[in-house]
Amino acid sequence: MDAGSRVGRASPTACVVAVVGLCWAWLIRGLDANPDARRLYDDLLRKNKYNRLMRPVQNSSDNLKIEISLKLSQIIDVDEKNEIITTNVWLSQEWTDSNLHWKPDEYGNVDMLYVPAESIWIPDLVLYNNADGDYVITLMTKATITSSGTVKWEPPAIYKSQCNIGVQYFPFDEQNCTMKLGSWTYSGTQIDIRHSKKKSDETQMEFIQNAIQLEEYYKSVEWDLMNVSAQKHIVTYPCCGEEPYPDITFHIVIRRKTLYLVINLIIPCVSINMLTVLAFYLPCDCGEKVSVCLTIMLSLSLFQLLLMELVPGTSIVIPMIGKYLLFTCILVSLSIIFSIVVLNINHRSSSTHQMPRWVRLVFLDKLPGLLFMRRPAEKSSSEMTSIDFSKAQSELLPFENPYKKHFKPTATTANASLDSMRDFHGLGSSFPEFAAAAAASYSSDDRLLDFGSVCEACAKRRLQRFPPNVHRAIDGIAFIANHTKSADDGRRTKDDWKYVARVIDRVILLLYISICFMGAMGILLNAPSLYDGKQPLPDGI
């Protein structure tokens, strides 16, 4: 039983070994199934002593033509801060190797052979504007050789190339990134690099549109592919004498998808800027005008730090969103200054400042009507006048105040009236104040007599009969009345200053809204990409 169970448990392992053995046998049989291809491989690379280090030409003076093309698979990343673009591409290279041709009928009609790239000569094409990593292709895939000697090699590669990032219209920017490919060793007299779509013998060529194949392109979530082109250059470098070195420069034009940045950067920034309007709408007595402006300034500083992490640090040009943030910071700073000025005007009074005539004319009479501001009407109150001593004392007399009336009797009745008035008040003829008042009020020209002046003197004389506490009470009432009138005048002056502050606030509010709107439109809508109407490239070109 134990032995049987052991055999049963060993059976799956034996089956696996058997399957693996059959696979290896099938592979070996497959390799031996085409002896013509194996013989061709031995004849080309071993029997003929192929040298992969030598340029494959009949004569050393011959020029080897190499046709290259690029297939873009993916834009992996665009690092704006470090100005590096990372792409996944397939670099197709095609040339004719004079040592790798055969007659197919001699090898069982085999007209194509796949060989490792390490076994044959391959061009030393490098990425001139490489920013990081390897300059050359590291994954050595197999190359395809035809019976005519044509070699085609399409290795994949991930390139990190330098890309001059233009931040002038960020985030509505469009970038033109280049990939410069050329031979590092051979000059233009030894190899001639051409694009596969341009096979003429011209030394220089114009831009080739749709120069990069996009059949396998995976769309980026951040960038739209707008244009792909290529151009050949022949450059003479100072290190290498007068020998020309050709290269193919591929141009990849990409445009940023702005939805993410519009929602997370531009709209919050504009909204925070609009909140500054509330600082001018707040009443001056609330005490929060300056605090609101300072809070908005701190928020804009946070957005400025966020922007510094996104765009490269350059002093050549200011990004468009940076211009708007700077414009907003200046406006908020001015709003703080104006808020302080308005608060200063709001807290002025008659004891500290005297309102000039032009201020009253401009800010109280003219501007409120133009700004559709209507000042509430003051409540009507009895006119408060100062109470002088004689008037106050006359109220205590048993008759109406005589000096409120201005009698003008004739000269014939003047003496009788004076005598009767003197007797009524109980004043003797020896009272000098009475005689002086009568003499001063009598006019010889019009023969008229001012009874008000005379009666005032009489009232003062008769008032001496009342006790001192009545005098003090009347003095206190007069003081209170004068103080109330003075306080009321001061309140009116203070209310005038507050209304002037409100008018200035309204003027600054309208100016601020206008400047913010025009500034935002002038800065944020200045990007050319908003109006060119270009569409991204379709797939499969």
C-alpha positions in Angstrom: 0.0 0.0 0.0 2.8 2.4 0.8 4.6 1.7 -2.4 1.5 2.1 -4.4 0.7 5.4 -2.8 4.2 6.5 -3.5 3.8 5.6 -7.2 0.5 7.4 -7.4 2.0 10.5 -5.9 4.9 10.5 -8.3 2.8 10.2 -11.4 2.0 14.0 -11.8 5.7 14.8 -11.6 6.5 12.3 -14.2 3.9 13.7 -16.4 5.3 17.2 -16.2 8.8 16.0 -17.0 7.4 14.1 -19.9 5.6 17.1 -21.3 8.7 19.3 -20.9 10.8 16.7 -22.7 8.4 16.6 -25.6 8.5 20.4 -25.9 12.2 20.4 -26.0 12.2 17.6 -28.6 9.7 19.6 -30.7 11.8 22.7 -30.5 15.0 20.9 -31.5 13.1 19.2 -34.4 11.8 22.6 -35.4 15.3 24.0 -35.5 16.5 21.0 -37.6 13.4 21.2 -39.7 14.9 24.0 -41.9 18.5 23.0 -42.5 18.7 25.5 -45.4 18.2 28.5 -43.1 20.8 27.1 -40.7 23.2 26.5 -43.5 22.5 30.1 -44.8 23.2 31.5 -41.4 26.5 29.6 -41.1 27.6 30.6 -44.6 26.8 34.4 -44.2 28.2 34.9 -40.7 30.8 32.1 -40.1 32.0 30.7 -43.3 32.5 34.1 -44.9 34.0 35.4 -41.7 31.6 38.3 -41.4 33.1 41.3 -39.5 30.4 43.2 -37.6 32.9 46.0 -36.8 33.5 47.1 -40.4 31.2 49.3 -42.4 29.4 47.0 -45.0 30.5 48.6 -48.3 32.4 47.2 -51.3 34.9 50.2 -51.3 35.9 52.3 -48.4 35.0 55.4 -50.4 31.4 54.3 -50.9 28.6 56.1 -49.1 26.2 53.9 -47.2 22.6 55.1 -47.3 20.5 54.6 -44.2 16.8 55.2 -44.1 15.2 55.8 -40.8 11.7 56.4 -39.5 10.0 56.7 -36.1 7.0 55.0 -34.7 5.6 56.8 -31.6 4.0 54.5 -29.1 3.4 56.7 -26.1 4.2 60.1 -24.6 5.1 58.9 -21.1 5.8 62.1 -19.4 6.5 65.8 -20.0 8.6 67.3 -17.1 8.1 71.0 -17.5 10.2 72.0 -14.5 13.3 70.0 -15.8 12.4 70.4 -19.5 12.5 66.7 -20.3 10.0 64.7 -22.5 9.9 60.9 -22.1 8.6 58.9 -25.1 8.3 55.3 -26.0 9.2 54.8 -29.7 10.2 52.2 -32.3 13.2 53.3 -34.3 13.1 51.7 -37.8 16.4 51.6 -39.6 17.0 50.1 -43.1 20.2 49.8 -45.1 21.9 47.5 -47.6 24.7 45.2 -46.4 26.9 44.1 -49.3 28.1 41.1 -47.4 24.7 39.7 -46.6 23.1 38.8 -49.9 22.5 35.3 -51.4 20.6 33.4 -54.1 17.4 32.0 -52.6 17.4 29.0 -55.0 20.7 27.8 -53.5 19.2 27.7 -50.0 15.8 26.1 -50.5 14.2 29.4 -51.6 14.9 31.0 -48.3 14.6 34.7 -49.1 14.5 36.1 -45.5 16.5 35.5 -42.4 16.2 36.7 -38.8 19.5 37.2 -37.1 20.5 38.7 -33.7 21.5 42.4 -34.0 24.7 41.7 -32.1 25.9 39.4 -35.0 25.8 42.0 -37.7 26.9 45.6 -38.3 24.3 48.2 -37.2 24.4 52.0 -37.4 25.5 53.7 -34.2 22.6 56.1 -34.2 22.3 58.1 -31.0 19.9 60.7 -29.6 21.9 63.9 -29.6 19.6 65.8 -27.3 19.4 63.0 -24.7 18.7 64.3 -21.3 18.9 61.2 -19.1 19.7 57.5 -19.5 21.3 55.8 -22.5 22.1 57.6 -25.7 21.8 54.4 -27.7 19.4 51.5 -28.0 19.9 49.0 -25.2 17.4 46.3 -26.3 19.1 44.4 -29.1 16.2 42.7 -31.0 16.6 40.6 -34.1 17.1 42.1 -37.5 15.5 41.0 -40.7 17.7 40.3 -43.7 16.5 39.8 -47.3 18.3 38.0 -50.1 19.2 41.3 -51.7 21.2 42.3 -48.7 18.6 44.7 -47.3 18.7 44.8 -43.5 15.8 46.2 -41.5 16.0 46.7 -37.7 13.1 48.1 -35.6 14.2 48.1 -31.9 11.9 49.7 -29.3 13.4 52.4 -27.0 12.4 54.8 -24.3 14.0 58.1 -24.9 14.4 61.0 -22.5 15.1 64.0 -24.6 15.5 67.7 -23.9 12.5 69.8 -24.7 12.6 73.6 -24.5 9.4 74.3 -22.6 7.7 77.6 -23.5 5.8 78.8 -20.5 4.6 82.2 -21.9 1.0 81.0 -22.3 0.9 78.4 -19.6 -1.6 76.6 -19.1 -2.8 77.2 -22.7 0.6 76.4 -24.0 1.8 74.5 -27.0 5.2 72.8 -27.0 7.5 71.8 -29.9 9.8 68.9 -28.7 12.5 67.6 -30.9 14.5 64.3 -31.2 17.7 64.7 -33.0 19.0 61.3 -34.3 22.4 60.9 -36.1 25.5 58.8 -36.2 28.1 59.5 -33.6 31.0 58.0 -35.4 30.5 58.2 -39.2 30.5 61.5 -41.1 28.3 62.4 -44.0 31.0 61.1 -46.4 30.7 57.6 -45.0 26.9 57.3 -44.3 24.0 59.2 -45.6 21.0 59.3 -43.2 17.6 59.9 -44.8 14.0 59.7 -43.8 12.1 56.8 -45.3 9.6 59.2 -47.0 12.3 61.3 -48.6 14.7 59.3 -50.7 16.2 62.0 -52.9 19.8 63.0 -52.9 19.2 66.5 -51.5 21.6 67.5 -48.8 19.0 69.6 -47.0 15.3 69.0 -47.1 12.1 70.8 -46.1 9.8 69.6 -43.4 8.2 66.2 -43.9 4.7 66.2 -42.5 3.4 63.1 -40.8 6.9 61.9 -40.4 6.2 59.8 -37.4 3.9 56.7 -37.6 1.0 56.7 -35.1 -0.6 53.3 -35.7 0.3 52.1 -32.3 0.1 55.5 -30.5 -1.6 55.5 -27.1 -3.2 58.8 -26.4 -2.0 60.9 -23.5 -4.4 62.1 -20.8 -2.5 65.4 -20.5 -1.4 66.3 -24.0 -2.9 66.4 -27.5 -0.6 65.5 -30.4 -1.0 68.3 -32.9 1.8 67.7 -35.5 4.7 65.3 -36.2 7.3 66.3 -38.8 11.0 65.7 -39.6 13.8 67.6 -41.2 17.3 66.7 -42.2 20.3 68.8 -41.2 23.9 68.7 -42.2 26.1 70.2 -39.5 29.8 70.9 -39.3 31.1 70.6 -35.7 34.2 72.5 -34.5 35.7 69.3 -33.1 35.7 67.4 -36.3 37.2 69.6 -39.0 35.2 70.3 -42.1 33.5 66.9 -42.3 29.7 67.2 -42.4 27.5 65.2 -40.1 23.9 64.5 -41.2 21.1 64.1 -38.7 17.3 63.7 -38.8 15.4 65.9 -36.4 11.9 64.8 -35.5 9.5 67.5 -34.3 6.6 66.5 -31.9 4.2 69.4 -31.4 1.9 68.8 -28.4 -0.8 71.0 -26.8 -1.8 70.8 -23.2 -5.3 69.7 -22.2 -6.4 72.5 -20.1 -9.5 71.1 -18.4 -7.7 69.9 -15.3 -5.7 73.2 -14.7 -8.7 75.4 -15.5 -10.8 73.7 -12.8 -8.0 73.3 -10.2 -6.0 76.5 -10.8 -7.6 79.2 -12.9 -11.2 79.1 -11.6 -10.1 79.1 -7.9 -7.6 82.0 -8.6 -10.2 84.1 -10.3 -12.8 83.3 -7.6 -10.4 84.4 -4.9 -9.7 87.6 -6.8 -13.4 88.3 -7.0 -13.7 87.9 -3.2 -11.7 91.1 -2.9 -14.8 92.9 -4.1 -16.5 92.0 -0.8 -13.9 94.0 1.1 -15.3 97.2 -0.5 -18.9 96.1 0.1 -18.4 95.5 3.9 -19.4 98.4 6.1 -16.5 100.4 7.5 -17.6 99.9 11.1 -17.4 96.1 11.0 -13.6 96.2 11.3 -13.0 93.2 8.9 -12.1 95.0 5.6 -8.3 94.8 6.0 -8.6 91.2 7.4 -10.4 90.0 4.3 -7.8 91.5 2.0 -4.9 90.0 4.0 -6.5 86.6 3.9 -6.9 86.8 0.1 -3.3 87.8 -0.2 -2.2 84.7 1.7 -4.4 82.5 -0.6 -2.8 84.0 -3.7 0.7 83.4 -2.2 -0.3 79.7 -1.9 -1.2 79.6 -5.5 2.1 81.2 -6.4 4.0 78.5 -4.6 1.9 75.9 -6.5 2.7 77.5 -9.8 6.4 77.5 -9.0 6.3 73.7 -8.7 4.7 73.3 -12.2 6.6 75.6 -14.5 10.4 75.8 -15.0 12.3 78.5 -13.2 13.1 80.9 -16.0 13.8 84.6 -16.1 13.2 85.0 -19.8 9.4 85.2 -19.7 6.6 85.2 -17.1 3.9 82.6 -17.5 0.4 83.9 -18.4 -1.1 82.5 -15.2 1.9 84.1 -13.3 1.1 87.4 -14.9 -2.5 87.1 -13.7 -1.4 86.2 -10.1 1.0 89.1 -10.1 -1.8 91.4 -11.4 -4.1 90.1 -8.7 -1.6 90.5 -5.9 -1.1 94.2 -7.0 -4.8 94.8 -6.9 -5.2 93.2 -3.5 -2.3 95.3 -2.2 -4.0 98.4 -3.5 -7.3 97.3 -2.0 -5.6 97.1 1.4 -4.2 100.6 1.0 -7.6 102.0 -0.1 -9.4 100.2 2.8 -7.1 101.8 5.3 -7.7 105.2 3.7 -11.5 104.6 3.8 -11.3 103.6 7.4 -9.4 106.7 8.2 -12.0 108.9 6.6 -14.9 106.9 8.2 -13.6 107.6 11.7 -13.1 111.4 11.3 -15.1 113.9 13.4 -15.5 117.6 13.9 -13.0 117.6 16.7 -10.2 116.2 14.5 -10.9 117.3 10.9 -12.8 120.0 9.2 -14.5 119.0 6.0 -13.3 121.1 3.0 -15.9 122.7 0.8 -14.8 120.7 -2.3 -15.1 117.4 -0.4 -18.7 118.3 0.5 -19.4 119.4 -3.1 -18.0 116.3 -4.8 -18.7 113.5 -2.4 -22.0 114.7 -0.8 -23.7 116.6 -3.6 -22.4 115.3 -7.0 -21.1 111.7 -6.8 -24.0 110.1 -4.9 -26.5 110.9 -7.7 -24.1 109.6 -10.3 -23.6 106.4 -8.3 -27.3 105.9 -7.7 -26.8 106.4 -4.0 -29.6 108.0 -1.9 -28.9 109.3 1.5 -31.6 108.7 4.1 -33.4 111.9 5.1 -32.8 113.1 8.7 -35.8 113.1 11.1 -37.3 116.6 11.6 -36.7 118.0 15.1 -37.4 121.4 16.8 -34.6 123.8 16.1 -32.4 124.1 19.1 -31.0 127.5 19.8 -28.9 128.8 22.6 -30.8 130.3 25.6 -29.3 133.5 26.8 -29.7 134.7 30.3 -32.2 137.5 29.7 -34.5 135.3 27.6 -34.4 132.6 30.3 -35.2 135.0 33.1 -38.0 136.6 31.2 -39.9 133.3 31.2 -40.2 133.7 34.9 -42.0 137.0 34.7 -45.8 137.1 35.1 -46.3 138.6 31.7 -45.2 137.7 28.2 -41.6 138.4 27.3 -41.7 142.0 26.3 -38.4 142.1 24.5 -39.6 139.5 22.0 -41.7 142.2 20.5 -40.4 145.2 18.8 -42.7 148.2 19.3 -42.2 151.3 17.4 -44.5 154.0 19.0 -44.5 157.5 17.9 -42.7 160.2 19.9 -45.9 161.6 21.2 -46.7 158.4 23.1 -43.2 157.5 24.1 -43.1 159.4 27.4 -46.4 158.0 28.6 -45.5 154.4 27.7 -42.2 154.7 29.5 -43.8 156.0 32.7 -46.4 153.3 32.7 -43.8 150.5 32.1 -41.6 151.9 34.9 -44.5 151.9 37.3 -45.5 148.3 36.3 -42.0 147.0 37.1 -41.8 149.0 40.3 -38.8 150.9 39.3 -38.2 154.4 40.4 -37.1 157.3 38.3 -33.7 157.0 39.8 -33.0 153.6 38.2 -30.1 154.4 35.8 -30.4 151.2 33.7 -33.9 152.1 32.7 -33.0 155.6 31.7 -29.9 154.5 29.7 -31.9 151.9 27.8 -34.6 154.4 27.0 -32.0 156.9 25.8 -30.2 154.3 23.7 -33.4 153.0 22.1 -34.8 156.4 21.3 -34.0 157.7 17.8 -34.3 161.3 17.0 -34.4 160.7 13.3 -37.5 158.5 12.9 -38.9 159.3 16.4 -39.3 155.6 17.2 -38.7 153.8 20.4 -37.4 150.2 20.8 -39.4 148.8 23.6 -37.6 145.5 23.4 -34.4 146.9 24.8 -36.1 148.8 27.5 -38.1 145.8 28.7 -35.0 143.6 28.7 -33.4 146.0 31.1 -36.5 146.0 33.2 -36.6 142.2 33.2 -33.0 141.9 34.4 -33.7 144.4 37.2 -36.8 142.6 38.4 -35.2 139.1 38.2 -33.0 140.1 41.1 -35.9 139.4 43.3 -35.7 135.6 42.7 -33.5 133.3 44.9 -30.0 132.1 43.7 -31.1 128.5 43.1 -33.4 129.7 40.4 -30.4 131.4 38.7 -28.4 128.2 38.9 -31.2 126.1 37.5 -31.5 128.4 34.6 -27.8 128.3 34.0 -27.8 124.5 34.0 -30.6 124.3 31.6 -28.8 126.7 29.3 -25.6 124.6 29.5 -27.5 121.4 28.7 -29.2 123.0 25.7 -25.9 124.4 24.3 -24.2 121.0 24.9 -27.0 119.1 23.1 -26.8 121.5 20.2 -23.0 121.1 20.0 -23.2 117.3 20.2 -25.9 117.3 17.5 -23.6 119.4 15.2 -20.7 117.0 15.9 -22.9 114.0 15.1 -24.0 115.5 11.8 -20.4 116.2 10.9 -19.4 112.6 11.7 -22.2 111.3 9.7 -21.0 113.4 6.8 -17.6 111.9 7.0 -19.1 108.4 7.1 -21.1 109.0 4.1 -18.0 110.3 2.3 -16.3 107.0 3.1 -19.3 105.1 1.7 -19.1 107.1 -1.5 -15.4 106.5 -1.8 -16.0 102.8 -1.2 -18.6 102.6 -3.9 -16.2 104.4 -6.4 -13.4 102.0 -5.6 -15.8 99.0 -5.9 -16.8 99.9 -9.4 -13.3 100.7 -10.5 -12.0 97.4 -9.0 -14.6 95.3 -10.7 -13.9 97.0 -14.1 -10.1 96.6 -13.7 -10.4 93.0 -12.6 -12.7 92.1 -15.5 -10.6 93.9 -18.2 -7.3 92.5 -16.7 -8.6 88.9 -16.6 -9.8 89.1 -20.2 -6.6 90.8 -21.4 -4.3 88.3 -19.8 -6.1 84.9 -19.7 -7.6 85.3 -23.2 -4.3 86.2 -24.9 -3.2 82.7 -25.7 -3.0 82.0 -29.5 -4.1 78.4 -29.0 -7.6 79.6 -28.0 -8.2 80.9 -31.5 -6.3 78.9 -34.1 -8.9 76.2 -34.4 -6.4 73.3 -34.8 -7.5 69.8 -34.1 -5.4 66.9 -32.7 -4.0 64.4 -35.1 -6.2 61.4 -35.8 -5.0 57.9 -35.0 -3.3 55.7 -37.6 -1.3 58.2 -39.7 
